[in-house]
């Protein structure tokens, strides 16, 4: 038996979540069975736990949770043995395949990554998809020439999950970080993570007629998209890059091609869901060395399975700061 937060449809066709005990034969097919220790909460999880399933859940009942970390209980794949610590993010787990909001999960071996020895399963879920995405963004910027010597790096949506980890990693690597937030009450939190200065969201929220502004940013990790991303493109330094990781401000991009043509800037798309295994291993190894664990601890908001429905509503409203870590056994 295992315990899980089960999503079912009620008589009105709305999704309802409840914690239930389930038999192991309910688990989906897969080569590896994992005793889950921790999961987390991402925006996508909030959508899955909403009344409609966010358009992501197609088969009911369902177990959400796009991330989990735990210990291998059984394996039909030679790469994993009982007792191994593993982490999973992405691969549409928690959407089309039962996910981490349970004390047990069964998945394909190809989806799992060995947990670096320097990380606990709890720390891995403080990182989760959000932190994994932040590390992929940092790596992409570095691969396109970013170094601390090139100047200040902008992080939009800085108090959110991706932004928080991005600020902490960049500061640890020696970058001067400018953090954009629409919540003045997060100033102390962001400065503690390593932000050198804060920028009000309103200062970058409007589009301008000029396609180019003063060259300001050596790079950017953008979780907002929309008008803010368009504005940032016109403020990047020559041949600088922005890593786009989200669309909290909208999917439309009211931008000009002029920054690309006259300044040679780069717009780098960051996908963490279907990322290849080699990149995943590289990113988790970098997380283990480049993310300050004391800063990570300050981001954590602990939670239980029973608390997730309320927290899902909060994250969809932009009211969750930092990282939610779910102890599925609590």
Secondary structure, 3 states (H helix, E strand, C coil): CEEEEEEEECCCCCEEEEEEEECHHHCCCCCEEEEEEEEECCHHHHHHCCCCHHHCCCCCCEECCCEEEEEEEEECCCCCCCCCEEEEECCCECCCECCCCECEEEECHHHCEECCCCCCHHHHHHHHHHHHHHHHHHHHHHHCCCCHHHCCEEECCCCCHHHHHHHHHHHHCCCCEEEEECCHHHHHHHHHHCCCEEEEHHHCCCCCCCCCCCCCEEEEEECCCHHHHHHHHCCEEEEEEEEECCCCCCCCCCCCCHHHHHCCCEEEECCCCCCCHHHHHHHHHHHHHHCCHHHHHHHEEEECHHHHHHHHHHHHCCCCCCEEEEECCC
